[in-house]
Amino acid sequence: MYDHRPSSGLEMGFASIPEFYREDHVKYHGKSNRGVDTLNFFAKANKDGLCENQQFKYPSNCIDENDCLYTAKWSRRDDYVDFIVTNKVDEDVWTAIGISNDRFMPSSDIIAGYVDGNGNAVVNDMWVTTYTSPRPDEEKNLKDMTYKRENGVATLKFSKPISSPDTE
Protein backbone atom coordinates (compact mmCIF):
# COMPACT_ATOMS: atom_id res chain seq x y z
CA MET A 1 0.00 0.00 0.00
CA TYR A 2 1.27 3.45 -0.86
CA ASP A 3 0.10 6.60 0.91
CA HIS A 4 1.23 9.90 -0.55
CA ARG A 5 0.37 13.46 0.45
CA PRO A 6 -0.59 14.94 -1.91
CA SER A 7 -1.86 11.90 -3.81
CA SER A 8 0.42 10.67 -6.56
CA GLY A 9 -0.64 9.72 -10.06
CA LEU A 10 -0.83 6.11 -8.86
CA GLU A 11 -3.62 6.87 -6.37
CA MET A 12 -5.31 9.28 -8.78
CA GLY A 13 -5.41 6.65 -11.54
CA PHE A 14 -3.04 8.19 -14.10
CA ALA A 15 0.52 7.25 -13.12
CA SER A 16 2.98 8.50 -15.74
CA ILE A 17 5.24 5.49 -15.05
CA PRO A 18 2.99 2.62 -13.85
CA GLU A 19 5.98 0.31 -13.22
CA PHE A 20 7.58 2.88 -10.86
CA TYR A 21 6.24 1.04 -7.80
CA ARG A 22 7.56 -2.51 -7.78
CA GLU A 23 7.66 -5.11 -5.00
CA ASP A 24 10.79 -5.10 -2.82
CA HIS A 25 12.03 -1.85 -4.33
CA VAL A 26 13.13 0.83 -1.86
CA LYS A 27 11.73 4.23 -2.76
CA TYR A 28 12.25 7.54 -1.07
CA HIS A 29 8.87 9.08 -0.30
CA GLY A 30 9.68 12.67 0.49
CA LYS A 31 11.33 14.59 3.28
CA SER A 32 8.21 15.15 5.36
CA ASN A 33 6.50 11.76 5.05
CA ARG A 34 8.61 9.66 7.40
CA GLY A 35 9.25 9.50 11.11
CA VAL A 36 12.51 10.97 12.33
CA ASP A 37 14.33 10.32 15.57
CA THR A 38 17.77 11.57 16.53
CA LEU A 39 19.90 9.05 18.40
CA ASN A 40 23.37 9.32 19.87
CA PHE A 41 25.04 5.91 19.94
CA PHE A 42 28.07 7.47 21.64
CA ALA A 43 25.99 8.49 24.66
CA LYS A 44 27.32 7.33 28.01
CA ALA A 45 25.44 4.47 29.61
CA ASN A 46 23.40 5.05 32.75
CA LYS A 47 24.02 3.17 36.02
CA ASP A 48 22.23 0.10 34.60
CA GLY A 49 24.58 0.02 31.59
CA LEU A 50 21.88 1.14 29.17
CA CYS A 51 21.76 4.22 26.94
CA GLU A 52 18.73 6.45 27.36
CA ASN A 53 15.92 6.34 24.77
CA GLN A 54 17.01 3.05 23.28
CA GLN A 55 13.94 2.39 21.17
CA PHE A 56 11.75 3.85 18.46
CA LYS A 57 8.21 2.63 17.91
CA TYR A 58 5.37 3.45 15.58
CA PRO A 59 2.77 4.44 16.41
CA SER A 60 4.42 6.07 19.41
CA ASN A 61 1.70 4.94 21.82
CA CYS A 62 1.91 1.23 20.93
CA ILE A 63 2.92 -1.29 23.61
CA ASP A 64 5.12 -4.00 22.04
CA GLU A 65 6.04 -5.80 18.79
CA ASN A 66 2.57 -7.39 18.61
CA ASP A 67 0.86 -4.00 18.95
CA CYS A 68 3.32 -1.79 17.02
CA LEU A 69 3.54 -1.54 13.25
CA TYR A 70 7.31 -0.88 13.49
CA THR A 71 9.88 -0.94 16.29
CA ALA A 72 13.62 -0.41 16.44
CA LYS A 73 15.53 -1.23 19.62
CA TRP A 74 19.25 -0.98 20.21
CA SER A 75 21.78 -1.57 22.93
CA ARG A 76 25.49 -0.91 23.08
CA ARG A 77 27.83 -3.86 23.54
CA ASP A 78 31.52 -2.98 23.66
CA ASP A 79 32.34 -1.37 20.29
CA TYR A 80 29.05 -2.47 18.68
CA VAL A 81 25.40 -1.49 18.72
CA ASP A 82 22.99 -4.44 18.61
CA PHE A 83 19.76 -3.70 16.72
CA ILE A 84 16.40 -5.48 16.73
CA VAL A 85 13.89 -4.15 14.20
CA THR A 86 10.34 -5.50 13.99
CA ASN A 87 7.66 -4.74 11.45
CA LYS A 88 4.16 -6.07 10.84
CA VAL A 89 4.42 -7.16 7.22
CA ASP A 90 2.81 -9.33 4.59
CA GLU A 91 4.70 -12.39 3.42
CA ASP A 92 6.32 -10.68 0.42
CA VAL A 93 7.43 -7.41 2.05
CA TRP A 94 10.88 -6.36 3.29
CA THR A 95 11.82 -4.70 6.58
CA ALA A 96 14.52 -2.03 6.84
CA ILE A 97 16.11 0.69 8.93
CA GLY A 98 18.16 3.70 7.84
CA ILE A 99 21.04 5.08 9.90
CA SER A 100 22.41 8.55 9.19
CA ASN A 101 24.64 11.17 10.80
CA ASP A 102 21.89 13.71 10.18
CA ARG A 103 18.18 13.47 9.49
CA PHE A 104 18.56 13.37 5.72
CA MET A 105 18.60 10.43 3.35
CA PRO A 106 21.89 11.13 1.49
CA SER A 107 24.94 9.42 3.02
CA SER A 108 22.84 6.93 4.97
CA ASP A 109 23.36 3.29 5.83
CA ILE A 110 20.35 1.09 5.00
CA ILE A 111 19.98 -2.41 6.44
CA ALA A 112 17.13 -4.45 4.93
CA GLY A 113 15.88 -7.97 5.52
CA TYR A 114 13.54 -10.09 3.45
CA VAL A 115 12.82 -13.65 2.33
CA ASP A 116 13.92 -14.37 -1.24
CA GLY A 117 12.04 -16.41 -3.85
CA ASN A 118 13.64 -19.63 -2.58
CA GLY A 119 12.49 -19.05 1.00
CA ASN A 120 15.93 -17.99 2.27
CA ALA A 121 16.29 -15.14 4.75
CA VAL A 122 18.47 -12.34 3.38
CA VAL A 123 19.99 -9.33 5.19
CA ASN A 124 21.54 -6.62 3.00
CA ASP A 125 23.87 -3.84 4.12
CA MET A 126 23.42 -0.94 1.70
CA TRP A 127 24.50 2.68 1.31
CA VAL A 128 22.66 5.57 -0.29
CA THR A 129 24.52 8.65 -1.54
CA THR A 130 21.54 10.80 -2.50
CA TYR A 131 17.75 10.63 -2.77
CA THR A 132 17.82 7.41 -4.79
CA SER A 133 17.73 3.64 -4.37
CA PRO A 134 20.47 2.26 -2.10
CA ARG A 135 23.40 0.27 -3.48
CA PRO A 136 25.26 -2.61 -1.81
CA ASP A 137 27.62 -1.24 0.83
CA GLU A 138 31.29 -1.81 -0.03
CA GLU A 139 32.12 -1.89 3.69
CA LYS A 140 30.46 -5.12 4.86
CA ASN A 141 30.81 -4.55 8.60
CA LEU A 142 27.64 -6.04 10.10
CA LYS A 143 27.74 -9.06 12.40
CA ASP A 144 25.20 -11.54 13.75
CA MET A 145 22.65 -10.82 11.01
CA THR A 146 19.32 -12.68 11.13
CA TYR A 147 15.88 -12.19 9.62
CA LYS A 148 12.71 -14.14 10.28
CA ARG A 149 8.98 -13.81 9.83
CA GLU A 150 6.63 -15.28 12.39
CA ASN A 151 2.90 -14.68 12.97
CA GLY A 152 2.87 -11.64 10.69
CA VAL A 153 5.84 -9.95 12.38
CA ALA A 154 9.23 -9.68 10.68
CA THR A 155 12.29 -9.47 12.93
CA LEU A 156 15.61 -8.13 11.65
CA LYS A 157 18.64 -8.42 13.97
CA PHE A 158 22.20 -7.28 13.41
CA SER A 159 25.19 -5.70 15.12
CA LYS A 160 26.98 -2.67 13.69
CA PRO A 161 30.27 -1.09 14.83
CA ILE A 162 29.77 2.15 16.75
CA SER A 163 32.43 3.84 14.63
CA SER A 164 31.51 2.70 11.15
CA PRO A 165 33.69 3.89 8.25
CA ASP A 166 30.79 3.58 5.78
CA THR A 167 31.08 6.17 3.05
CA GLU A 168 29.72 4.35 0.00
KOLTOR-357491 format. One line per 8 residues: their letters; for each residue x, y, z of N, C-alpha, C. Coordinates in steps of 0.05 Angstrom, whole numbers, plus 5000, padded with zeros to 4 digits. Each point is the difference from the previous one (the first is absolute). Last residue first. Example, Ala and Ser with C-alpha at 12.3 -4.5 7.8 and 13.67 -1.06 7.14 Angstrom:
BEGIN
SA	5257,4955,5142,5016,5024,5001,4985,5022,5014 ~ 5006,4885,4999,4982,5024,5000,5018,5024,5000
***
This chain:
BEGIN
ETDPSSIP	5607,5093,5026,4987,4994,4974,4991,4971,4999 ~ 5038,5041,5078,4999,5024,4984,4988,4995,4972 ~ 5022,4954,5107,4984,5000,4976,5000,5027,4986 ~ 5045,4962,5084,5013,5017,4979,4984,5001,4974 ~ 4973,4989,5110,4999,4986,4974,5012,5018,4979 ~ 4992,4987,5109,5015,5018,4982,5002,4985,4973 ~ 4952,4954,5061,4992,5027,5008,5014,5020,4982 ~ 4976,4901,4964,5020,5014,5016,4991,5029,5006
KSFKLTAV	4929,4921,4988,5015,5019,4983,5021,5014,5017 ~ 4925,4909,4995,5018,5016,5016,5017,5017,4982 ~ 4896,4949,4993,5027,5002,4991,5016,5017,5020 ~ 4893,4956,4970,5020,5005,5021,5027,5002,4988 ~ 4886,4999,4978,5026,5004,4988,5020,5006,5023 ~ 4893,4959,4983,5021,5009,5020,5027,4999,4986 ~ 4884,5001,4978,5028,4995,4991,5019,5011,5021 ~ 4893,4964,5003,5020,5020,5010,5027,4992,4989
GNERKYTM	4918,4948,4988,4995,5026,4989,5020,5022,5009 ~ 5007,4906,5028,4974,5011,5008,4996,5029,4991 ~ 5094,4978,4981,4985,4981,5017,4974,5014,5008 ~ 5100,5007,4941,4973,5009,5000,4983,4979,5015 ~ 5112,5035,4993,4979,4979,5001,4973,5013,4999 ~ 5117,5016,4995,4974,5010,4992,4980,4977,5001 ~ 5110,5033,5033,4978,4980,4997,4975,5015,4991 ~ 5116,5014,5021,4976,5009,4985,4980,4977,4998
DKLNKEED	5094,5021,5044,4977,4987,5013,4974,5008,4987 ~ 5073,5068,4974,5004,4974,5012,4973,4989,5010 ~ 5045,5081,4925,4980,4990,5019,5007,4973,5010 ~ 5047,5058,4932,5009,4999,5028,4979,4992,5020 ~ 5032,5017,4893,4982,4980,5012,5009,4996,5029 ~ 5014,5074,4921,5010,4994,5027,4981,4981,5014 ~ 4976,5033,4916,5027,4988,4995,5012,4991,5027 ~ 4893,5006,4976,5021,5014,5015,5027,4986,4995
PRPSTYTT	4912,5003,4932,5014,4984,5020,5023,5015,5012 ~ 4922,5062,4968,5018,4980,4986,5013,4983,5022 ~ 4902,5064,4994,5026,4993,5012,5015,4980,4983 ~ 4930,5075,4961,5001,4973,5011,5027,4993,5011 ~ 4977,5103,5001,4997,4979,4979,5000,4973,5013 ~ 5027,5100,5027,4972,4992,5001,4995,4980,4977 ~ 5099,5001,5033,4982,5022,4995,4971,4990,5002 ~ 5073,4942,5019,5015,5025,4998,4983,5024,4997
VWMDNVVA	4993,4897,5047,4987,5017,4981,5015,5027,5001 ~ 5014,4888,5027,5008,5028,5004,4986,5016,4979 ~ 4992,4894,5053,5000,5017,4976,5008,5029,5008 ~ 4990,4888,5031,5011,5025,5009,5004,5018,4976 ~ 4932,4911,5019,5018,5016,4983,5009,5025,5014 ~ 4955,4894,5017,5005,5026,5013,5020,5015,4983 ~ 4928,4909,4991,5021,5016,4990,5002,5026,5016 ~ 4953,4892,4998,5002,5026,5013,5025,5015,4990
NGNGDVYG	4944,4923,4944,5024,5005,5016,4998,5028,5012 ~ 4939,4954,4935,4994,4997,5028,5023,5005,5019 ~ 4995,5011,4902,5005,4972,5007,4994,4995,5030 ~ 4992,5088,4959,4982,4982,4986,5003,4970,5007 ~ 5033,5071,5074,5001,5000,4971,4981,4979,4988 ~ 4995,5063,5091,5002,4972,4993,5000,4999,4969 ~ 5038,5083,5067,4977,4989,4986,5004,4970,4996 ~ 5046,5102,5044,4997,4971,5001,4975,4991,4985
AIIDSSPM	5076,5090,5011,4974,4989,4993,5000,4970,5001 ~ 5055,5099,5024,5002,4972,5005,4971,4989,4995 ~ 5062,5094,4977,4974,4987,4999,5005,4970,5005 ~ 5052,5103,5012,5003,4971,5000,4972,4988,5001 ~ 5030,5101,4961,4988,4984,5020,5005,4970,4996 ~ 5015,5089,4948,5022,4990,5017,4989,4985,5024 ~ 4923,5053,4957,5027,4997,4989,5020,4992,5021 ~ 4909,5019,5029,5005,4975,4987,5028,4997,4988
FRDNSIGI	4976,5062,5088,4995,4999,4971,5008,4974,4988 ~ 5012,5038,5092,4973,4990,4996,4992,4998,4970 ~ 5100,4985,5041,4982,5022,5003,4972,4989,4994 ~ 5071,4941,5000,5012,5019,5018,4982,5025,5004 ~ 4960,4900,4976,5013,5023,4988,5013,5018,5021 ~ 4943,4900,4972,5017,5013,5021,5016,5022,4987 ~ 4906,4932,4982,5020,5018,4990,5015,5014,5023 ~ 4939,4903,4982,5005,5023,5017,5022,5016,4986
ATWVDEDV	4921,4915,4973,5025,5014,4999,5002,5022,5021 ~ 4943,4908,4950,5001,5017,5024,5028,5014,4999 ~ 4928,4950,4921,5026,5003,5014,4997,5018,5024 ~ 4925,4933,4946,5009,5028,5005,5025,5000,5016 ~ 4934,4927,4973,5018,5007,4978,5012,5029,5003 ~ 4935,4957,5063,5021,4980,4994,5021,5009,4980 ~ 4951,5075,5059,4990,4977,4985,5023,4982,4993 ~ 5007,5062,5089,5002,5000,4970,4986,4976,4988
KNTVIFDV	5032,5062,5093,4977,4984,4992,4999,5001,4969 ~ 5090,5012,5061,4981,5013,4982,4978,4981,4994 ~ 5099,5020,5063,4977,4984,4994,4980,5016,4983 ~ 5111,4996,5035,4980,5015,4986,4977,4981,4995 ~ 5096,5010,5061,4977,4982,4995,4978,5018,4988 ~ 5115,5008,5020,4974,5010,4991,4980,4977,4998 ~ 5102,5030,5048,4983,4978,4992,4972,5012,4994 ~ 5104,5042,5001,4972,5005,5007,4984,4977,4989
YDDRRSWK	5111,5009,5029,4978,4995,4982,4974,5010,5011 ~ 5089,4993,5043,5003,5019,4978,4978,4996,4979 ~ 4978,4966,5095,5027,5005,4993,5002,5021,4978 ~ 4909,4984,5009,5016,4978,5011,5028,5004,4990 ~ 4896,5054,5006,5029,5001,4995,5013,4976,5013 ~ 4897,5010,4959,5016,5001,5025,5029,4998,4992 ~ 4891,5016,4955,5029,4997,4998,5012,5001,5028 ~ 4901,4994,4934,5013,5000,5026,5029,4996,4997
ATYLCDNE	4903,5023,4942,5029,4998,4998,5011,5003,5028 ~ 4898,4979,4946,5017,5007,5023,5029,4998,4992 ~ 4890,5003,4956,5029,5000,4996,5014,5007,5026 ~ 4906,4986,4997,5005,4994,4972,5030,4998,4994 ~ 4953,4976,5098,5012,5021,4983,5002,4992,4971 ~ 4967,4941,5070,4982,5023,4998,5010,5021,4981 ~ 5050,4922,5022,4974,4989,4990,4980,5022,4996 ~ 5088,5019,5036,5002,4991,4972,4973,4990,4989
DICNSPYK	4986,5064,5082,5022,4982,4994,4999,4992,4970 ~ 4946,5075,5037,5011,4987,5024,5025,4983,4994 ~ 4959,5097,4953,4996,4971,5000,5016,4987,5023 ~ 4994,5096,4971,4986,4991,5023,4995,4970,5001 ~ 5044,5047,4927,5015,5005,5024,4986,4991,5025 ~ 4986,4950,4905,4995,5027,5010,5013,5003,5028 ~ 5060,4964,4971,4979,5013,4985,4976,4982,4999 ~ 5104,5018,5054,4977,4984,4993,4979,5016,4986
FQQNECLG	5110,4992,5041,4982,5016,4984,4977,4982,4994 ~ 5086,5001,5079,4981,4988,4981,4984,5021,4985 ~ 5066,5012,5075,5011,4980,4983,4979,4985,4983 ~ 5015,5081,5071,4984,5000,4975,5010,4979,4980 ~ 5074,5013,5070,4973,5010,5002,4986,4998,4973 ~ 5077,4930,5029,4997,5027,4990,4971,5009,5003 ~ 5048,4926,5065,4984,5004,4976,5000,5029,4992 ~ 5039,4956,5081,5015,4992,4976,4984,5005,4974
DKNAKAFF	4976,5024,5093,4993,4973,4993,5014,4990,4975 ~ 5011,5090,5033,5010,4981,5020,4993,4971,4995 ~ 5003,5060,4913,4992,5007,5027,5010,4979,5020 ~ 5051,5027,4906,4980,4982,5011,4992,5011,5028 ~ 5036,5062,4917,5009,4985,5023,4977,4984,5012 ~ 5006,5030,4895,4991,5009,5026,5010,4981,5022 ~ 5008,4994,4901,5023,5004,5017,4993,5009,5028 ~ 4936,4986,4930,5011,4974,5008,5025,5003,5016
NLTDVGRN	4913,5062,4978,5028,5003,5004,5011,4974,5011 ~ 4908,5039,4940,5012,4982,5020,5030,5005,5002 ~ 4899,5041,4959,5028,5004,5002,5011,4984,5023 ~ 4912,4992,4930,5009,4999,5027,5030,5004,5000 ~ 4905,5003,4932,5028,5006,5004,5006,4999,5029 ~ 4922,4966,4919,5007,5006,5027,5030,5006,5002 ~ 4946,5019,4909,5011,4978,5015,5006,5010,5028 ~ 4971,5054,4923,4981,4978,5002,5010,4977,5016
SKGHYKVH	5042,5087,4968,4982,5004,5022,4981,4977,5005 ~ 5068,5004,4929,5014,5008,5025,4981,5002,5023 ~ 4987,4931,4913,4999,5028,5008,5011,5006,5027 ~ 4999,4911,4959,4973,5012,4998,4998,5028,5011 ~ 5070,4919,4955,5000,5022,5019,4974,5015,4996 ~ 5020,4892,4981,4996,5027,4989,5001,5020,5022 ~ 5026,4890,4977,5001,5022,5019,4996,5026,4985 ~ 4965,4899,4977,5017,5021,4988,4998,5024,5019
DERYFEPI	4950,4913,5001,5027,4998,5011,5019,5020,4987 ~ 4914,4994,4944,5004,4986,5025,5030,5000,5007 ~ 4965,5081,4940,5003,4971,4997,5004,4988,5028 ~ 4972,5096,4946,4998,4987,5026,5000,4970,4996 ~ 5009,5053,4923,5018,5014,5020,4999,4986,5027 ~ 4950,4982,4914,5019,4980,5012,5018,5012,5021 ~ 4936,5054,4949,4986,4980,5017,5018,4980,5014 ~ 5010,5102,4965,5017,4976,4997,4988,4978,5018
SAFGMELG	4951,5078,4993,5016,5004,4975,5019,4977,4995 ~ 4902,4998,5053,5029,5000,5005,5015,5003,4973 ~ 4900,5009,5032,5014,5007,4975,5030,5002,5005 ~ 4931,4983,5069,4992,4984,4977,5013,5007,4974 ~ 5008,5031,5097,4981,5015,4984,4992,4985,4975 ~ 5067,4966,5059,4975,5000,5015,4978,5014,4983 ~ 5086,4999,4962,4991,4972,5005,4973,4999,5014 ~ 5046,5083,4985,4985,4990,4977,4990,4972,5003
SSPRHDYM	5015,5050,5091,5016,4997,4976,4982,4992,4977 ~ 4975,5058,5092,4998,4975,4986,5017,5001,4975 ~ 5034,5064,5076,4974,4996,4987,5000,4974,4984 ~ 5033,4971,5058,4986,5025,5005,5017,5022,4986 ~ 4986,4883,5001,5015,5024,4993,4983,5025,5006 ~ 5009,4886,5013,4985,5023,5010,5017,5025,4996 ~ 4992,4887,4970,5014,5025,4999,4982,5022,5009 ~ 5010,4886,5008,4983,5023,5000,5018,5025,5000
***
